[in-house]
Amino acid sequence: MKITIVGYKKEERLSQGVANDEDTELINFLIHKGLDVVPTIWNDRNVDWSSFNVVIIKSPWDYHNHLNEFVNWLDNLEKIGVKVLNPVEIIQWNSDKHYLKDLAEKQLPVIPAEYIEKGSGFDNRFFAYFNTDKLVVKPCVSAGAQNTITVNKDNFNERSVEIETLLKEQDYMVQPFVDDIKNGEWSFLFFNGKYSHCSLKTPKKGDFRVQHYHGGSISYPTPDPLYIEQAGSYLKSLPQATLYARVDGVVINNSFQLMELELIEPYLFLNGDHRLLENYYEALMTLVS
């Protein structure tokens, strides 16, 4: 069985300050387990994808900037009969943040959201709609807080001009700003639906972005089992099993509220820990056996 771990151009990774090469650690671990595993770049035209039995979508961190090409590539993998993890249907659904609406309609706790179509205008009705003084506006297809903007009543005029410029390019999503983000964003990691571990990402003082390249910090506390159970409920709603899933959210009034369900290219916080790598390996073996 020949397996590939799919990422993107390494020079782009390095330019974003990615210090921990999780992909290399994972590949080396799987090779040590006796698997035939090699790295590839998703849009490398020289790769013969039909030569692989399994294609693992691991870190195509630029997919959101090339969505049509990415989706066509996934469709081609399906056509040639390669097993893709996570499944193509799941990835395509997860690539657009309208998926949060689907989850909310299943009565799962999700931070409320409204959507603005490409080419539409942005107005101040969302303050009253969400009963809030502060909003977060983000693209429906994005990653790493790209083009994510906070808006309050004082800077509305300035921010609305910027947002309407961005709306010329794609759909956007509007949510109430969640003050609880200052306490951190939880990330619960599941492999084949089974809980593995978690991290807590906390923004730097005065910011809301939790990513390390925006100054956020990461810790690894022991979570309340209730939050693990609540995080797992989102995966039970999916039509297919997933090799990996990262459930990101905040705890509000002792209840986990989803911000993002990451099923395409999440950093997994494996940190070279053999116990966590073993969890990944066992899930992989179950899904490909």
Disulfide bonds with the S-S distance in Angstrom:
none
